[in-house]
Amino acid sequence: MSSFENTVYSRNKIHPQKFALLVSCASVVMLFAALTSAYVVRQAAGNWLEFPMPVLFLYSTLTLVVSSFTLYFSYKGFLAGNVKTYKYLLLLTFVLGILFIYLQYKGWMALVAMGVELGTNPSGSFLYVLSGLHAAHILGGLAAVFVAILHAFILPYEVSAKRKLRFEMTQIYWHFVDVLWIYLIVFLWLQQQS
């Protein structure tokens, strides 16, 4: 990196890759805002099947929140040079992410058992689309966490600016999809109460 690039980064205070990630997150927010708006409009139109939210979605929410903490403390371990904390909390974050996907799947199966299938009613379809699209974004986050795990186990003591940036971006994205899911689960719960 040239001294000019260093000057630009320090003056702007945000790395271009981090800025691109934030723009991507903003576009995902717009996508989910459009979908939740469509949910509200369609619900008001009638022919809306009411069903209880599977408790498994609450368990998956808790799993995702805990995974944000494990990733945060893994990053702190990375910065402090505590390789053991860094590596094993990264692994735990990955396992919790996989558990989230599994619990989402089990939640979908609970919906099917209640007779709420993808094409049977718009209410069920919206729930599948919202949770499935979010799960796809979690898979993207799991890919980033997996790359961080590879770096942690292959080069555990290398703390470079590039690795720090990569880890920061992984954290931003992971916390973003966590907050996004909390928004979705609260939105869906509130819609069921209305």
C-alpha positions as CSV (number, residue, x, y, z in Angstrom):
1,M,0.0,0.0,0.0
2,S,1.4,3.4,-1.0
3,S,1.8,6.3,1.4
4,F,-0.9,8.1,-0.6
5,E,-3.3,5.2,0.1
6,N,-2.4,5.3,3.8
7,T,-3.1,9.0,3.8
8,V,-6.5,8.6,2.1
9,Y,-7.5,5.8,4.5
10,S,-6.5,7.7,7.6
11,R,-8.2,10.9,6.3
12,N,-11.4,9.2,5.4
13,K,-11.4,6.9,8.5
14,I,-13.0,4.1,6.6
15,H,-11.4,1.5,4.3
16,P,-13.0,1.2,0.9
17,Q,-13.8,-2.5,1.4
18,K,-15.5,-1.7,4.7
19,F,-17.5,1.0,3.0
20,A,-18.5,-1.5,0.2
21,L,-19.7,-3.9,2.9
22,L,-21.7,-1.2,4.6
23,V,-23.3,-0.3,1.3
24,S,-24.2,-4.0,0.8
25,C,-25.7,-4.1,4.2
26,A,-27.8,-1.0,3.4
27,S,-29.1,-2.8,0.3
28,V,-30.0,-5.8,2.3
29,V,-31.9,-3.6,4.8
30,M,-33.8,-2.1,1.8
31,L,-34.7,-5.6,0.6
32,F,-36.0,-6.7,4.0
33,A,-37.8,-3.4,4.5
34,A,-39.6,-4.0,1.2
35,L,-40.5,-7.5,2.1
36,T,-41.8,-6.6,5.6
37,S,-43.8,-3.7,4.0
38,A,-45.3,-6.1,1.5
39,Y,-46.1,-8.5,4.4
40,V,-48.1,-5.7,6.2
41,V,-49.9,-4.7,3.0
42,R,-50.8,-8.3,2.1
43,Q,-51.9,-9.1,5.6
44,A,-54.3,-6.2,5.5
45,A,-55.8,-7.5,2.3
46,G,-57.3,-10.6,4.0
47,N,-57.1,-14.3,3.4
48,W,-54.4,-14.5,6.1
49,L,-53.8,-17.7,8.0
50,E,-53.0,-17.2,11.6
51,F,-50.6,-19.7,13.2
52,P,-48.3,-19.7,16.2
53,M,-44.7,-19.0,15.7
54,P,-42.7,-22.2,16.3
55,V,-40.7,-21.8,19.6
56,L,-37.6,-23.1,17.6
57,F,-37.4,-19.7,16.0
58,L,-36.8,-18.2,19.5
59,Y,-34.2,-20.8,20.2
60,S,-32.4,-20.0,16.9
61,T,-32.6,-16.3,17.9
62,L,-30.8,-17.0,21.2
63,T,-28.2,-19.1,19.4
64,L,-27.5,-16.2,17.0
65,V,-27.2,-13.7,19.8
66,V,-24.8,-15.9,21.7
67,S,-22.7,-16.4,18.4
68,S,-22.3,-12.6,18.2
69,F,-20.8,-12.5,21.6
70,T,-18.5,-15.4,20.8
71,L,-17.3,-13.7,17.7
72,Y,-16.8,-10.4,19.5
73,F,-14.7,-12.1,22.2
74,S,-12.8,-14.0,19.6
75,Y,-11.8,-10.7,17.9
76,K,-10.7,-9.4,21.3
77,G,-8.6,-12.5,21.7
78,F,-7.1,-11.9,18.2
79,L,-6.2,-8.3,19.1
80,A,-4.7,-9.3,22.5
81,G,-2.7,-12.2,21.0
82,N,-4.6,-14.8,23.0
83,V,-4.5,-17.5,20.3
84,K,-6.4,-20.1,22.2
85,T,-9.4,-17.8,22.9
86,Y,-9.3,-16.4,19.4
87,K,-9.3,-19.9,17.7
88,Y,-11.8,-21.7,19.9
89,L,-14.3,-18.9,20.1
90,L,-14.2,-18.6,16.3
91,L,-14.9,-22.4,16.1
92,L,-17.8,-21.9,18.6
93,T,-19.2,-19.1,16.5
94,F,-19.2,-21.3,13.4
95,V,-20.9,-24.2,15.3
96,L,-23.5,-21.8,16.7
97,G,-24.1,-20.5,13.1
98,I,-24.6,-24.1,11.9
99,L,-27.0,-24.7,14.9
100,F,-28.9,-21.6,13.9
101,I,-29.4,-23.0,10.4
102,Y,-30.4,-26.3,11.8
103,L,-33.0,-24.7,14.2
104,Q,-34.4,-22.7,11.3
105,Y,-34.9,-26.0,9.4
106,K,-36.5,-27.6,12.4
107,G,-38.8,-24.5,12.7
108,W,-39.8,-24.9,9.0
109,M,-40.6,-28.6,9.7
110,A,-42.7,-27.5,12.7
111,L,-44.6,-25.2,10.4
112,V,-45.2,-28.0,7.9
113,A,-46.4,-30.2,10.8
114,M,-49.0,-27.4,11.6
115,G,-50.1,-27.5,7.9
116,V,-48.4,-24.2,7.1
117,E,-46.5,-25.0,3.9
118,L,-44.8,-22.7,1.4
119,G,-47.6,-22.3,-1.1
120,T,-50.7,-22.9,1.1
121,N,-51.2,-19.3,2.3
122,P,-49.5,-16.0,1.9
123,S,-48.8,-15.7,5.6
124,G,-46.8,-19.0,5.6
125,S,-45.1,-18.0,2.3
126,F,-43.9,-14.7,3.7
127,L,-42.5,-16.5,6.8
128,Y,-40.6,-19.0,4.6
129,V,-39.3,-16.3,2.3
130,L,-38.2,-14.0,5.1
131,S,-36.5,-16.7,7.2
132,G,-35.1,-18.5,4.2
133,L,-33.6,-15.3,2.7
134,H,-32.1,-14.5,6.1
135,A,-30.7,-18.0,6.4
136,A,-29.0,-17.5,3.0
137,H,-27.3,-14.4,4.4
138,I,-26.2,-16.4,7.5
139,L,-24.6,-18.9,5.1
140,G,-22.6,-16.1,3.6
141,G,-21.5,-15.1,7.1
142,L,-20.6,-18.7,7.9
143,A,-18.3,-18.7,4.8
144,A,-16.5,-15.6,6.2
145,V,-16.2,-17.1,9.6
146,F,-14.8,-20.3,8.0
147,V,-12.1,-18.3,6.2
148,A,-11.3,-16.6,9.6
149,I,-11.0,-20.1,11.1
150,L,-8.6,-21.2,8.4
151,H,-6.5,-18.1,9.1
152,A,-6.6,-18.7,12.8
153,F,-5.3,-22.3,12.6
154,I,-2.8,-21.8,9.7
155,L,-1.3,-18.4,10.8
156,P,-2.5,-17.9,14.4
157,Y,0.2,-15.4,15.4
158,E,0.1,-13.2,12.3
159,V,-1.8,-10.0,13.2
160,S,-1.5,-7.8,10.1
161,A,-3.6,-4.8,9.1
162,K,-5.1,-7.0,6.3
163,R,-6.2,-9.7,8.7
164,K,-7.5,-7.2,11.2
165,L,-9.6,-5.6,8.4
166,R,-10.9,-8.9,7.3
167,F,-11.9,-9.9,10.8
168,E,-13.5,-6.5,11.4
169,M,-15.6,-7.0,8.3
170,T,-16.6,-10.5,9.3
171,Q,-17.7,-9.1,12.6
172,I,-19.7,-6.2,11.0
173,Y,-21.5,-8.6,8.7
174,W,-22.2,-11.2,11.4
175,H,-23.6,-8.7,13.8
176,F,-25.6,-7.1,11.0
177,V,-27.3,-10.4,10.2
178,D,-27.9,-11.0,13.9
179,V,-29.6,-7.6,14.3
180,L,-31.5,-8.2,11.1
181,W,-32.9,-11.5,12.5
182,I,-33.8,-9.9,15.7
183,Y,-35.8,-7.3,13.7
184,L,-37.5,-10.0,11.7
185,I,-38.4,-12.2,14.7
186,V,-39.8,-9.1,16.6
187,F,-41.6,-7.9,13.5
188,L,-43.2,-11.4,12.9
189,W,-44.1,-11.7,16.6
190,L,-45.7,-8.3,16.7
191,Q,-47.7,-9.0,13.5
192,Q,-49.1,-12.2,15.1
193,Q,-50.2,-10.1,18.1
194,S,-52.1,-7.6,16.0
